[in-house]
């Protein structure tokens, strides 16, 4: 069946949008659907058309996979928990008068820029319709947040801030997020 | 039941379709269509992502097998999936019993 132009074209449209393993699974399902329609008495051409019609528009199929992809879940989780982590760090930065820290302005600007870029990428991953774009944006956003968490922990350790519960809470939330991201990143299929 | 209402219960229906043992994706979807009397009008290709979502949630587990020279992804219920299905089934029974009682109750005739 795969030799027919219709099926080849259909799978090519899916291949342009989805990882190879997903297309392989769908191709197997299409074969199965084709065999059922042949068994029911349709000729090759009609069975092929019926199987394709049953599977649905490739764009719709790809968008459904994008909505359920691991990158989307990861991005949504990070966007949901982000404000709590931000609040902990915000409280620590204000109470420890972060504006008096001996940190170059360029470094402060870089941290702010990476944070904004990470949020933008995660929002794109949470709302996008393309599987590959969602996966890439989620991976980039997740990696950027991890970089920020590591940077902030190193800065606080380097400054030897007076220990307190705010330092402990901020460091712990970032530490937990680093562990979560390091575990989650490999699960994103690059596609 | 209308197709829209069925879609809201897609996860339960997919888990139930795997209760009798492992199946490949298309067989799950076929079992689903038979169980719902063909009233679930979703395109087949858009039901596969729901299987992937259940797999990410740990309720089903997927693995590749080679059948007839081509690779096929098989799914089975995990212990967490079995528990989730029991919970969903119990919740549905409670809801159905409550609705039946509420909709089929007749007000008592007032005494003359």
Interface residues (C-beta under 8 A of the other chain):
Chain A: X22 X24 X25 X26 X28 X29 X31 X32 X33 X36 X54 X55 X56 X57 X58 X60 X61 X64 X65 X67 X68 X69 X70 X73
Chain B: X24 X25 X26 X27 X29 X30 X43 X44 X45 X46 X48 X49 X50 X52 X53 X56 X70 X71 X72 X73
